[in-house]
């Protein structure tokens, strides 16, 4: 399911580490914030990243540039998500950085989806590209 | 990146696993790569995985605030 939490677009997702057979959450789905200002795929709080045992894989580092010109150092590796209610799933670079407290769903994860933010009717929809 | 058989937008990547600089497996998805590593008796923790769509070294992350 996708929807608005207040004015914030969200998606219910299952996160996976296919290489080590882990998923988060173990049952049900997690709420991810759709963040169109984030050019990456998925960013996770460290607790979620390690619950998926992604921290046991070979990690790459990169820089994230913030809107105020500041930078953050992030570490990540490849992982997967699915959003069963809207038929989306993908593999991509999943990362974490210090202080992150929400599951962020970036534009790379949406790069083959149609997303409609309809604030007139207070709803958000997402579906795979035709 | 989103797996959709009819999608004509962003191409789907392939993934390759390297151990000590040598390619040991590849796959069209992480699930396929994982299966091949398991068949080959390779520990996923011991490999470096790369994608045909390389990770950009610098990306924008926006700025999130919190009401205090």
N, CA and C atoms of all chains as a GROMACS GRO file, in nm:
protein
  594
    1UNK      N    1   0.085  -0.119   0.000
    1UNK     CA    2   0.000   0.000   0.000
    1UNK      C    3   0.088   0.124   0.000
    2UNK      N    4   0.046   0.227  -0.070
    2UNK     CA    5   0.115   0.355  -0.065
    2UNK      C    6   0.015   0.456  -0.013
    3UNK      N    7   0.067   0.565   0.042
    3UNK     CA    8  -0.026   0.663   0.093
    3UNK      C    9   0.045   0.782   0.150
    4UNK      N   10  -0.032   0.873   0.202
    4UNK     CA   11   0.023   0.993   0.263
    4UNK      C   12   0.011   0.982   0.414
    5UNK      N   13   0.120   1.016   0.480
    5UNK     CA   14   0.120   1.024   0.626
    5UNK      C   15   0.130   1.173   0.655
    6UNK      N   16   0.015   1.236   0.685
    6UNK     CA   17   0.012   1.381   0.682
    6UNK      C   18   0.029   1.423   0.537
    7UNK      N   19   0.137   1.495   0.508
    7UNK     CA   20   0.166   1.532   0.368
    7UNK      C   21   0.284   1.453   0.313
    8UNK      N   22   0.334   1.358   0.391
    8UNK     CA   23   0.454   1.284   0.352
    8UNK      C   24   0.417   1.156   0.279
    9UNK      N   25   0.467   1.138   0.155
    9UNK     CA   26   0.437   1.014   0.083
    9UNK      C   27   0.511   0.895   0.143
   10UNK      N   28   0.442   0.784   0.153
   10UNK     CA   29   0.503   0.664   0.213
   10UNK      C   30   0.466   0.540   0.131
   11UNK      N   31   0.545   0.437   0.149
   11UNK     CA   32   0.519   0.306   0.088
   11UNK      C   33   0.540   0.199   0.194
   12UNK      N   34   0.458   0.096   0.191
   12UNK     CA   35   0.482  -0.020   0.279
   12UNK      C   36   0.569  -0.119   0.203
   13UNK      N   37   0.683  -0.152   0.261
   13UNK     CA   38   0.782  -0.233   0.189
   13UNK      C   39   0.834  -0.346   0.276
   14UNK      N   40   0.886  -0.447   0.207
   14UNK     CA   41   0.964  -0.553   0.269
   14UNK      C   42   1.106  -0.538   0.217
   15UNK      N   43   1.202  -0.534   0.308
   15UNK     CA   44   1.343  -0.519   0.271
   15UNK      C   45   1.409  -0.655   0.283
   16UNK      N   46   1.500  -0.686   0.188
   16UNK     CA   47   1.562  -0.818   0.189
   16UNK      C   48   1.712  -0.809   0.164
   17UNK      N   49   1.781  -0.905   0.223
   17UNK     CA   50   1.920  -0.932   0.188
   17UNK      C   51   1.921  -1.071   0.125
   18UNK      N   52   1.906  -1.077  -0.008
   18UNK     CA   53   1.894  -1.208  -0.074
   18UNK      C   54   2.018  -1.294  -0.057
   19UNK      N   55   2.132  -1.230  -0.036
   19UNK     CA   56   2.258  -1.306  -0.029
   19UNK      C   57   2.269  -1.386   0.100
   20UNK      N   58   2.205  -1.336   0.206
   20UNK     CA   59   2.211  -1.407   0.334
   20UNK      C   60   2.072  -1.451   0.381
   21UNK      N   61   1.973  -1.439   0.292
   21UNK     CA   62   1.840  -1.490   0.324
   21UNK      C   63   1.771  -1.420   0.438
   22UNK      N   64   1.791  -1.289   0.449
   22UNK     CA   65   1.728  -1.213   0.558
   22UNK      C   66   1.621  -1.121   0.501
   23UNK      N   67   1.521  -1.092   0.584
   23UNK     CA   68   1.421  -0.992   0.546
   23UNK      C   69   1.386  -0.907   0.668
   24UNK      N   70   1.336  -0.786   0.638
   24UNK     CA   71   1.294  -0.694   0.744
   24UNK      C   72   1.167  -0.624   0.699
   25UNK      N   73   1.067  -0.618   0.784
   25UNK     CA   74   1.063  -0.687   0.912
   25UNK      C   75   1.042  -0.837   0.891
   26UNK      N   76   1.060  -0.916   0.996
   26UNK     CA   77   1.048  -1.061   0.980
   26UNK      C   78   0.906  -1.099   0.942
   27UNK      N   79   0.809  -1.023   0.988
   27UNK     CA   80   0.670  -1.042   0.946
   27UNK      C   81   0.610  -0.908   0.912
   28UNK      N   82   0.521  -0.904   0.815
   28UNK     CA   83   0.455  -0.778   0.779
   28UNK      C   84   0.544  -0.689   0.694
   29UNK      N   85   0.520  -0.561   0.701
   29UNK     CA   86   0.589  -0.464   0.617
   29UNK      C   87   0.635  -0.346   0.701
   30UNK      N   88   0.734  -0.274   0.648
   30UNK     CA   89   0.784  -0.154   0.714
   30UNK      C   90   0.735  -0.032   0.636
   31UNK      N   91   0.722   0.078   0.705
   31UNK     CA   92   0.680   0.202   0.641
   31UNK      C   93   0.804   0.278   0.594
   32UNK      N   94   0.812   0.305   0.464
   32UNK     CA   95   0.925   0.379   0.409
   32UNK      C   96   0.877   0.517   0.365
   33UNK      N   97   0.957   0.618   0.393
   33UNK     CA   98   0.928   0.754   0.349
   33UNK      C   99   0.980   0.772   0.206
   34UNK      N  100   0.893   0.811   0.116
   34UNK     CA  101   0.935   0.839  -0.022
   34UNK      C  102   1.000   0.976  -0.023
   35UNK      N  103   1.130   0.979  -0.051
   35UNK     CA  104   1.208   1.102  -0.040
   35UNK      C  105   1.264   1.138  -0.177
   36UNK      N  106   1.194   1.229  -0.247
   36UNK     CA  107   1.237   1.263  -0.383
   36UNK      C  108   1.359   1.354  -0.384
   37UNK      N  109   1.403   1.399  -0.268
   37UNK     CA  110   1.527   1.475  -0.261
   37UNK      C  111   1.649   1.386  -0.246
   38UNK      N  112   1.625   1.256  -0.232
   38UNK     CA  113   1.733   1.158  -0.215
   38UNK      C  114   1.752   1.084  -0.348
   39UNK      N  115   1.868   1.099  -0.408
   39UNK     CA  116   1.892   1.041  -0.540
   39UNK      C  117   1.927   0.893  -0.536
   40UNK      N  118   1.945   0.840  -0.417
   40UNK     CA  119   1.985   0.700  -0.405
   40UNK      C  120   1.867   0.605  -0.414
   41UNK      N  121   1.891   0.482  -0.375
   41UNK     CA  122   1.793   0.373  -0.385
   41UNK      C  123   1.717   0.363  -0.251
   42UNK      N  124   1.780   0.309  -0.150
   42UNK     CA  125   1.719   0.297  -0.018
   42UNK      C  126   1.824   0.327   0.088
   43UNK      N  127   1.785   0.406   0.187
   43UNK     CA  128   1.872   0.432   0.302
   43UNK      C  129   1.801   0.383   0.428
   44UNK      N  130   1.879   0.317   0.513
   44UNK     CA  131   1.821   0.252   0.631
   44UNK      C  132   1.891   0.299   0.758
   45UNK      N  133   1.817   0.307   0.868
   45UNK     CA  134   1.883   0.323   0.997
   45UNK      C  135   1.979   0.205   1.018
   46UNK      N  136   2.086   0.231   1.092
   46UNK     CA  137   2.186   0.125   1.109
   46UNK      C  138   2.125   0.000   1.173
   47UNK      N  139   2.028   0.017   1.262
   47UNK     CA  140   1.967  -0.098   1.328
   47UNK      C  141   1.898  -0.190   1.227
   48UNK      N  142   1.834  -0.130   1.127
   48UNK     CA  143   1.768  -0.210   1.024
   48UNK      C  144   1.871  -0.271   0.930
   49UNK      N  145   1.972  -0.191   0.896
   49UNK     CA  146   2.080  -0.238   0.809
   49UNK      C  147   2.146  -0.363   0.870
   50UNK      N  148   2.173  -0.358   1.000
   50UNK     CA  149   2.240  -0.472   1.063
   50UNK      C  150   2.142  -0.587   1.089
   51UNK      N  151   2.013  -0.556   1.110
   51UNK     CA  152   1.915  -0.664   1.126
   51UNK      C  153   1.905  -0.748   0.999
   52UNK      N  154   1.933  -0.685   0.886
   52UNK     CA  155   1.934  -0.757   0.758
   52UNK      C  156   2.069  -0.824   0.730
   53UNK      N  157   2.162  -0.810   0.824
   53UNK     CA  158   2.299  -0.863   0.809
   53UNK      C  159   2.370  -0.804   0.687
   54UNK      N  160   2.324  -0.686   0.643
   54UNK     CA  161   2.394  -0.620   0.532
   54UNK      C  162   2.534  -0.576   0.576
   55UNK      N  163   2.549  -0.552   0.706
   55UNK     CA  164   2.681  -0.511   0.757
   55UNK      C  165   2.783  -0.625   0.752
   56UNK      N  166   2.737  -0.747   0.722
   56UNK     CA  167   2.830  -0.860   0.710
   56UNK      C  168   2.887  -0.873   0.569
   57UNK      N  169   2.830  -0.796   0.475
   57UNK     CA  170   2.876  -0.805   0.336
   57UNK      C  171   2.985  -0.700   0.311
   58UNK      N  172   3.049  -0.711   0.195
   58UNK     CA  173   3.151  -0.612   0.156
   58UNK      C  174   3.082  -0.478   0.136
   59UNK      N  175   3.126  -0.376   0.211
   59UNK     CA  176   3.060  -0.245   0.205
   59UNK      C  177   3.141  -0.146   0.121
   60UNK      N  178   3.067  -0.064   0.047
   60UNK     CA  179   3.126   0.046  -0.029
   60UNK      C  180   3.090   0.176   0.042
   61UNK      N  181   3.179   0.274   0.030
   61UNK     CA  182   3.152   0.405   0.088
   61UNK      C  183   3.124   0.508  -0.022
   62UNK      N  184   3.040   0.604   0.009
   62UNK     CA  185   3.021   0.716  -0.083
   62UNK      C  186   2.975   0.837  -0.004
   63UNK      N  187   2.966   0.951  -0.075
   63UNK     CA  188   2.930   1.077  -0.012
   63UNK      C  189   2.787   1.114  -0.050
   64UNK      N  190   2.716   1.165   0.048
   64UNK     CA  191   2.583   1.220   0.022
   64UNK      C  192   2.592   1.371   0.044
   65UNK      N  193   2.542   1.446  -0.053
   65UNK     CA  194   2.545   1.592  -0.044
   65UNK      C  195   2.408   1.642   0.000
   66UNK      N  196   2.406   1.719   0.106
   66UNK     CA  197   2.280   1.770   0.160
   66UNK      C  198   2.241   1.902   0.094
   67UNK      N  199   2.117   1.941   0.113
   67UNK     CA  200   2.067   2.065   0.052
   67UNK      C  201   2.139   2.188   0.105
   68UNK      N  202   2.196   2.178   0.224
   68UNK     CA  203   2.267   2.294   0.281
   68UNK      C  204   2.415   2.294   0.245
   69UNK      N  205   2.454   2.204   0.156
   69UNK     CA  206   2.593   2.198   0.112
   69UNK      C  207   2.680   2.106   0.196
   70UNK      N  208   2.629   2.063   0.307
   70UNK     CA  209   2.703   1.969   0.390
   70UNK      C  210   2.711   1.831   0.326
   71UNK      N  211   2.798   1.748   0.376
   71UNK     CA  212   2.811   1.613   0.322
   71UNK      C  213   2.805   1.510   0.435
   72UNK      N  214   2.764   1.391   0.397
   72UNK     CA  215   2.761   1.278   0.488
   72UNK      C  216   2.836   1.163   0.424
   73UNK      N  217   2.895   1.079   0.506
   73UNK     CA  218   2.959   0.958   0.456
   73UNK      C  219   2.863   0.842   0.479
   74UNK      N  220   2.836   0.766   0.373
   74UNK     CA  221   2.744   0.653   0.384
   74UNK      C  222   2.816   0.524   0.346
   75UNK      N  223   2.770   0.415   0.404
   75UNK     CA  224   2.823   0.282   0.369
   75UNK      C  225   2.707   0.197   0.321
   76UNK      N  226   2.734   0.115   0.221
   76UNK     CA  227   2.625   0.032   0.171
   76UNK      C  228   2.670  -0.085   0.088
   77UNK      N  229   2.572  -0.162   0.045
   77UNK     CA  230   2.594  -0.278  -0.041
   77UNK      C  231   2.461  -0.308  -0.110
   78UNK      N  232   2.458  -0.413  -0.190
   78UNK     CA  233   2.336  -0.440  -0.265
   78UNK      C  234   2.233  -0.518  -0.183
   79UNK      N  235   2.109  -0.476  -0.197
   79UNK     CA  236   1.997  -0.541  -0.130
   79UNK      C  237   1.872  -0.526  -0.216
   80UNK      N  238   1.760  -0.566  -0.160
   80UNK     CA  239   1.637  -0.569  -0.240
   80UNK      C  240   1.519  -0.520  -0.158
   81UNK      N  241   1.417  -0.474  -0.230
   81UNK     CA  242   1.290  -0.441  -0.163
   81UNK      C  243   1.176  -0.495  -0.247
   82UNK      N  244   1.063  -0.512  -0.183
   82UNK     CA  245   0.938  -0.532  -0.257
   82UNK      C  246   0.830  -0.451  -0.186
   83UNK      N  247   0.738  -0.403  -0.266
   83UNK     CA  248   0.620  -0.334  -0.214
   83UNK      C  249   0.501  -0.410  -0.272
   84UNK      N  250   0.462  -0.518  -0.206
   84UNK     CA  251   0.366  -0.613  -0.266
   84UNK      C  252   0.234  -0.549  -0.306
   85UNK      N  253   0.186  -0.454  -0.229
   85UNK     CA  254   0.054  -0.398  -0.257
   85UNK      C  255   0.050  -0.320  -0.388
   86UNK      N  256   0.167  -0.271  -0.433
   86UNK     CA  257   0.168  -0.193  -0.556
   86UNK      C  258   0.249  -0.261  -0.667
   87UNK      N  259   0.293  -0.383  -0.641
   87UNK     CA  260   0.359  -0.463  -0.745
   87UNK      C  261   0.498  -0.418  -0.782
   88UNK      N  262   0.568  -0.352  -0.691
   88UNK     CA  263   0.703  -0.307  -0.719
   88UNK      C  264   0.804  -0.394  -0.646
   89UNK      N  265   0.917  -0.422  -0.712
   89UNK     CA  266   1.030  -0.487  -0.645
   89UNK      C  267   1.154  -0.453  -0.724
   90UNK      N  268   1.268  -0.448  -0.658
   90UNK     CA  269   1.391  -0.413  -0.727
   90UNK      C  270   1.511  -0.446  -0.640
   91UNK      N  271   1.625  -0.460  -0.705
   91UNK     CA  272   1.753  -0.473  -0.638
   91UNK      C  273   1.828  -0.342  -0.657
   92UNK      N  274   1.907  -0.303  -0.558
   92UNK     CA  275   1.985  -0.180  -0.572
   92UNK      C  276   2.075  -0.158  -0.453
   93UNK      N  277   2.141  -0.041  -0.456
   93UNK     CA  278   2.240  -0.009  -0.352
   93UNK      C  279   2.167   0.043  -0.228
   94UNK      N  280   2.179  -0.032  -0.120
   94UNK     CA  281   2.115   0.002   0.007
   94UNK      C  282   2.222   0.054   0.101
   95UNK      N  283   2.198   0.169   0.161
   95UNK     CA  284   2.304   0.230   0.242
   95UNK      C  285   2.252   0.278   0.376
   96UNK      N  286   2.347   0.316   0.461
   96UNK     CA  287   2.314   0.369   0.592
   96UNK      C  288   2.415   0.476   0.627
   97UNK      N  289   2.371   0.571   0.707
   97UNK     CA  290   2.464   0.673   0.756
   97UNK      C  291   2.424   0.714   0.897
   98UNK      N  292   2.518   0.771   0.966
   98UNK     CA  293   2.500   0.803   1.107
   98UNK      C  294   2.381   0.896   1.128
   99UNK      N  295   2.299   0.862   1.225
   99UNK     CA  296   2.189   0.950   1.263
   99UNK      C  297   2.058   0.924   1.192
  100UNK      N  298   2.059   0.840   1.088
  100UNK     CA  299   1.936   0.816   1.013
  100UNK      C  300   1.837   0.735   1.098
  101UNK      N  301   1.713   0.781   1.102
  101UNK     CA  302   1.615   0.715   1.189
  101UNK      C  303   1.492   0.665   1.114
  102UNK      N  304   1.488   0.686   0.982
  102UNK     CA  305   1.373   0.642   0.904
  102UNK      C  306   1.421   0.560   0.785
  103UNK      N  307   1.333   0.475   0.734
  103UNK     CA  308   1.362   0.405   0.609
  103UNK      C  309   1.329   0.502   0.496
  104UNK      N  310   1.430   0.538   0.417
  104UNK     CA  311   1.411   0.633   0.306
  104UNK      C  312   1.411   0.560   0.173
  105UNK      N  313   1.315   0.596   0.093
  105UNK     CA  314   1.295   0.535  -0.038
  105UNK      C  315   1.326   0.641  -0.142
  106UNK      N  316   1.441   0.628  -0.211
  106UNK     CA  317   1.487   0.732  -0.300
  106UNK      C  318   1.437   0.719  -0.443
  107UNK      N  319   1.474   0.817  -0.524
  107UNK     CA  320   1.422   0.821  -0.661
  107UNK      C  321   1.479   0.708  -0.747
  108UNK      N  322   1.597   0.655  -0.711
  108UNK     CA  323   1.649   0.542  -0.788
  108UNK      C  324   1.557   0.421  -0.773
  109UNK      N  325   1.499   0.404  -0.656
  109UNK     CA  326   1.406   0.294  -0.634
  109UNK      C  327   1.274   0.315  -0.708
  110UNK      N  328   1.248   0.440  -0.746
  110UNK     CA  329   1.124   0.472  -0.816
  110UNK      C  330   1.145   0.488  -0.966
  111UNK      N  331   1.267   0.457  -1.013
  111UNK     CA  332   1.304   0.494  -1.150
  111UNK      C  333   1.229   0.415  -1.257
  112UNK      N  334   1.161   0.310  -1.219
  112UNK     CA  335   1.078   0.239  -1.317
  112UNK      C  336   0.935   0.226  -1.266
  113UNK      N  337   0.890   0.334  -1.204
  113UNK     CA  338   0.754   0.334  -1.150
  113UNK      C  339   0.683   0.464  -1.188
  114UNK      N  340   0.554   0.456  -1.190
  114UNK     CA  341   0.474   0.578  -1.204
  114UNK      C  342   0.420   0.611  -1.065
  115UNK      N  343   0.453   0.730  -1.020
  115UNK     CA  344   0.411   0.773  -0.887
  115UNK      C  345   0.325   0.897  -0.901
  116UNK      N  346   0.210   0.893  -0.839
  116UNK     CA  347   0.119   1.007  -0.845
  116UNK      C  348   0.098   1.062  -0.704
  117UNK      N  349   0.137   1.187  -0.687
  117UNK     CA  350   0.110   1.256  -0.561
  117UNK      C  351  -0.010   1.346  -0.585
  118UNK      N  352  -0.122   1.308  -0.528
  118UNK     CA  353  -0.247   1.380  -0.552
  118UNK      C  354  -0.289   1.446  -0.421
  119UNK      N  355  -0.236   1.565  -0.399
  119UNK     CA  356  -0.269   1.634  -0.275
  119UNK      C  357  -0.412   1.690  -0.279
  120UNK      N  358  -0.466   1.706  -0.399
  120UNK     CA  359  -0.604   1.755  -0.408
  120UNK      C  360  -0.700   1.655  -0.342
  121UNK      N  361  -0.668   1.528  -0.360
  121UNK     CA  362  -0.753   1.423  -0.303
  121UNK      C  363  -0.684   1.350  -0.188
  122UNK      N  364  -0.570   1.407  -0.144
  122UNK     CA  365  -0.495   1.352  -0.030
  122UNK      C  366  -0.466   1.204  -0.047
  123UNK      N  367  -0.405   1.171  -0.161
  123UNK     CA  368  -0.368   1.031  -0.182
  123UNK      C  369  -0.242   1.023  -0.266
  124UNK      N  370  -0.178   0.910  -0.256
  124UNK     CA  371  -0.059   0.883  -0.336
  124UNK      C  372  -0.073   0.742  -0.392
  125UNK      N  373  -0.037   0.726  -0.520
  125UNK     CA  374  -0.040   0.592  -0.579
  125UNK      C  375   0.093   0.565  -0.648
  126UNK      N  376   0.128   0.438  -0.656
  126UNK     CA  377   0.250   0.398  -0.726
  126UNK      C  378   0.222   0.267  -0.799
  127UNK      N  379   0.282   0.253  -0.916
  127UNK     CA  380   0.265   0.130  -0.994
  127UNK      C  381   0.385   0.115  -1.087
  128UNK      N  382   0.416  -0.008  -1.131
  128UNK     CA  383   0.527  -0.026  -1.225
  128UNK      C  384   0.501   0.046  -1.356
  129UNK      N  385   0.605   0.087  -1.424
  129UNK     CA  386   0.590   0.147  -1.556
  129UNK      C  387   0.520   0.047  -1.649
  130UNK      N  388   0.438   0.098  -1.742
  130UNK     CA  389   0.372   0.006  -1.836
  130UNK      C  390   0.474  -0.055  -1.932
  131UNK      N  391   1.555  -0.009  -1.241
  131UNK     CA  392   1.588  -0.101  -1.134
  131UNK      C  393   1.468  -0.185  -1.094
  132UNK      N  394   1.348  -0.133  -1.112
  132UNK     CA  395   1.232  -0.210  -1.071
  132UNK      C  396   1.205  -0.317  -1.175
  133UNK      N  397   1.190  -0.439  -1.129
  133UNK     CA  398   1.171  -0.550  -1.222
  133UNK      C  399   1.029  -0.548  -1.274
  134UNK      N  400   1.015  -0.512  -1.398
  134UNK     CA  401   0.886  -0.509  -1.463
  134UNK      C  402   0.910  -0.554  -1.606
  135UNK      N  403   0.855  -0.666  -1.647
  135UNK     CA  404   0.891  -0.723  -1.776
  135UNK      C  405   0.865  -0.632  -1.894
  136UNK      N  406   0.769  -0.542  -1.882
  136UNK     CA  407   0.736  -0.457  -1.997
  136UNK      C  408   0.796  -0.318  -1.985
  137UNK      N  409   0.877  -0.296  -1.881
  137UNK     CA  410   0.927  -0.163  -1.860
  137UNK      C  411   1.024  -0.122  -1.970
  138UNK      N  412   1.007   0.001  -2.019
  138UNK     CA  413   1.096   0.051  -2.122
  138UNK      C  414   1.181   0.165  -2.069
  139UNK      N  415   1.180   0.188  -1.940
  139UNK     CA  416   1.256   0.299  -1.885
  139UNK      C  417   1.395   0.251  -1.842
  140UNK      N  418   1.431   0.267  -1.717
  140UNK     CA  419   1.564   0.231  -1.671
  140UNK      C  420   1.592   0.082  -1.694
  141UNK      N  421   1.702   0.048  -1.760
  141UNK     CA  422   1.729  -0.094  -1.784
  141UNK      C  423   1.761  -0.166  -1.655
  142UNK      N  424   1.727  -0.294  -1.650
  142UNK     CA  425   1.758  -0.373  -1.531
  142UNK      C  426   1.908  -0.404  -1.529
  143UNK      N  427   1.968  -0.398  -1.412
  143UNK     CA  428   2.113  -0.426  -1.404
  143UNK      C  429   2.141  -0.575  -1.396
  144UNK      N  430   2.267  -0.612  -1.415
  144UNK     CA  431   2.317  -0.745  -1.382
  144UNK      C  432   2.415  -0.729  -1.267
  145UNK      N  433   2.433  -0.835  -1.194
  145UNK     CA  434   2.522  -0.831  -1.078
  145UNK      C  435   2.632  -0.936  -1.094
  146UNK      N  436   2.753  -0.898  -1.056
  146UNK     CA  437   2.868  -0.988  -1.064
  146UNK      C  438   2.934  -0.994  -0.928
  147UNK      N  439   2.983  -1.114  -0.892
  147UNK     CA  440   3.053  -1.132  -0.764
  147UNK      C  441   3.200  -1.164  -0.793
  148UNK      N  442   3.287  -1.092  -0.723
  148UNK     CA  443   3.432  -1.110  -0.740
  148UNK      C  444   3.493  -1.155  -0.608
  149UNK      N  445   3.580  -1.254  -0.618
  149UNK     CA  446   3.654  -1.301  -0.501
  149UNK      C  447   3.803  -1.291  -0.536
  150UNK      N  448   3.873  -1.207  -0.463
  150UNK     CA  449   4.015  -1.188  -0.492
  150UNK      C  450   4.040  -1.139  -0.634
  151UNK      N  451   3.951  -1.055  -0.685
  151UNK     CA  452   3.967  -1.000  -0.819
  151UNK      C  453   3.918  -1.091  -0.930
  152UNK      N  454   3.873  -1.211  -0.898
  152UNK     CA  455   3.827  -1.307  -0.999
  152UNK      C  456   3.675  -1.317  -0.994
  153UNK      N  457   3.611  -1.308  -1.111
  153UNK     CA  458   3.465  -1.320  -1.114
  153UNK      C  459   3.426  -1.464  -1.085
  154UNK      N  460   3.339  -1.481  -0.985
  154UNK     CA  461   3.299  -1.617  -0.947
  154UNK      C  462   3.153  -1.647  -0.980
  155UNK      N  463   3.074  -1.543  -1.004
  155UNK     CA  464   2.932  -1.567  -1.039
  155UNK      C  465   2.872  -1.439  -1.092
  156UNK      N  466   2.764  -1.453  -1.171
  156UNK     CA  467   2.688  -1.336  -1.209
  156UNK      C  468   2.541  -1.374  -1.221
  157UNK      N  469   2.455  -1.273  -1.221
  157UNK     CA  470   2.312  -1.300  -1.228
  157UNK      C  471   2.235  -1.177  -1.265
  158UNK      N  472   2.114  -1.199  -1.314
  158UNK     CA  473   2.026  -1.087  -1.352
  158UNK      C  474   1.957  -1.027  -1.231
  159UNK      N  475   1.971  -1.093  -1.116
  159UNK     CA  476   1.913  -1.041  -0.992
  159UNK      C  477   2.000  -1.088  -0.877
  160UNK      N  478   1.978  -1.029  -0.760
  160UNK     CA  479   2.054  -1.074  -0.643
  160UNK      C  480   2.011  -1.215  -0.603
  161UNK      N  481   1.884  -1.248  -0.626
  161UNK     CA  482   1.840  -1.385  -0.594
  161UNK      C  483   1.913  -1.486  -0.681
  162UNK      N  484   1.927  -1.456  -0.810
  162UNK     CA  485   1.998  -1.548  -0.901
  162UNK      C  486   2.146  -1.556  -0.862
  163UNK      N  487   2.205  -1.441  -0.834
  163UNK     CA  488   2.345  -1.439  -0.792
  163UNK      C  489   2.365  -1.521  -0.664
  164UNK      N  490   2.274  -1.505  -0.570
  164UNK     CA  491   2.282  -1.578  -0.444
  164UNK      C  492   2.276  -1.729  -0.468
  165UNK      N  493   2.187  -1.771  -0.557
  165UNK     CA  494   2.176  -1.914  -0.588
  165UNK      C  495   2.306  -1.968  -0.647
  166UNK      N  496   2.365  -1.890  -0.736
  166UNK     CA  497   2.490  -1.935  -0.801
  166UNK      C  498   2.605  -1.941  -0.701
  167UNK      N  499   2.609  -1.844  -0.611
  167UNK     CA  500   2.714  -1.848  -0.508
  167UNK      C  501   2.696  -1.971  -0.418
  168UNK      N  502   2.571  -1.998  -0.384
  168UNK     CA  503   2.543  -2.113  -0.297
  168UNK      C  504   2.581  -2.243  -0.369
  169UNK      N  505   2.546  -2.252  -0.497
  169UNK     CA  506   2.582  -2.372  -0.576
  169UNK      C  507   2.732  -2.390  -0.583
  170UNK      N  508   2.804  -2.278  -0.589
  170UNK     CA  509   2.950  -2.284  -0.600
  170UNK      C  510   3.020  -2.292  -0.466
  171UNK      N  511   2.942  -2.294  -0.359
  171UNK     CA  512   3.002  -2.304  -0.226
  171UNK      C  513   3.079  -2.180  -0.186
  172UNK      N  514   3.038  -2.063  -0.241
  172UNK     CA  515   3.107  -1.937  -0.211
  172UNK      C  516   3.029  -1.860  -0.104
  173UNK      N  517   3.098  -1.818   0.000
  173UNK     CA  518   3.036  -1.739   0.106
  173UNK      C  519   3.013  -1.596   0.055
  174UNK      N  520   2.888  -1.548   0.055
  174UNK     CA  521   2.861  -1.411   0.006
  174UNK      C  522   2.940  -1.304   0.082
  175UNK      N  523   2.979  -1.336   0.205
  175UNK     CA  524   3.056  -1.239   0.285
  175UNK      C  525   3.197  -1.221   0.229
  176UNK      N  526   3.241  -1.316   0.148
  176UNK     CA  527   3.379  -1.315   0.099
  176UNK      C  528   3.393  -1.251  -0.038
  177UNK      N  529   3.282  -1.206  -0.095
  177UNK     CA  530   3.289  -1.152  -0.230
  177UNK      C  531   3.255  -1.003  -0.232
  178UNK      N  532   3.303  -0.938  -0.338
  178UNK     CA  533   3.264  -0.800  -0.365
  178UNK      C  534   3.167  -0.804  -0.482
  179UNK      N  535   3.051  -0.742  -0.463
  179UNK     CA  536   2.949  -0.746  -0.567
  179UNK      C  537   2.945  -0.612  -0.640
  180UNK      N  538   2.943  -0.620  -0.770
  180UNK     CA  539   2.931  -0.497  -0.850
  180UNK      C  540   2.812  -0.513  -0.945
  181UNK      N  541   2.762  -0.400  -0.988
  181UNK     CA  542   2.647  -0.399  -1.078
  181UNK      C  543   2.688  -0.339  -1.211
  182UNK      N  544   2.616  -0.374  -1.316
  182UNK     CA  545   2.639  -0.311  -1.446
  182UNK      C  546   2.596  -0.165  -1.444
  183UNK      N  547   2.519  -0.128  -1.342
  183UNK     CA  548   2.487   0.014  -1.320
  183UNK      C  549   2.565   0.056  -1.196
  184UNK      N  550   2.685   0.110  -1.215
  184UNK     CA  551   2.774   0.137  -1.101
  184UNK      C  552   2.712   0.234  -1.000
  185UNK      N  553   2.756   0.219  -0.876
  185UNK     CA  554   2.712   0.309  -0.770
  185UNK      C  555   2.777   0.445  -0.791
  186UNK      N  556   2.696   0.550  -0.797
  186UNK     CA  557   2.752   0.686  -0.808
  186UNK      C  558   2.822   0.720  -0.678
  187UNK      N  559   2.938   0.778  -0.688
  187UNK     CA  560   3.018   0.806  -0.569
  187UNK      C  561   2.966   0.922  -0.486
  188UNK      N  562   2.892   1.012  -0.551
  188UNK     CA  563   2.833   1.127  -0.479
  188UNK      C  564   2.690   1.144  -0.527
  189UNK      N  565   2.595   1.149  -0.433
  189UNK     CA  566   2.455   1.174  -0.470
  189UNK      C  567   2.395   1.275  -0.374
  190UNK      N  568   2.288   1.339  -0.417
  190UNK     CA  569   2.216   1.432  -0.330
  190UNK      C  570   2.129   1.354  -0.232
  191UNK      N  571   2.118   1.407  -0.113
  191UNK     CA  572   2.037   1.339  -0.012
  191UNK      C  573   1.930   1.429   0.048
  192UNK      N  574   1.912   1.547  -0.008
  192UNK     CA  575   1.812   1.636   0.049
  192UNK      C  576   1.852   1.679   0.189
  193UNK      N  577   1.757   1.723   0.264
  193UNK     CA  578   1.786   1.767   0.401
  193UNK      C  579   1.659   1.744   0.482
  194UNK      N  580   1.669   1.665   0.584
  194UNK     CA  581   1.550   1.635   0.664
  194UNK      C  582   1.561   1.708   0.798
  195UNK      N  583   1.453   1.767   0.836
  195UNK     CA  584   1.451   1.837   0.964
  195UNK      C  585   1.359   1.768   1.063
  196UNK      N  586   1.375   1.802   1.187
  196UNK     CA  587   1.289   1.744   1.289
  196UNK      C  588   1.243   1.856   1.381
  197UNK      N  589   1.112   1.860   1.409
  197UNK     CA  590   1.059   1.961   1.498
  197UNK      C  591   1.108   1.932   1.640
  198UNK      N  592   1.158   2.036   1.707
  198UNK     CA  593   1.208   2.012   1.843
  198UNK      C  594   1.116   2.073   1.947
   0.00000   0.00000   0.00000
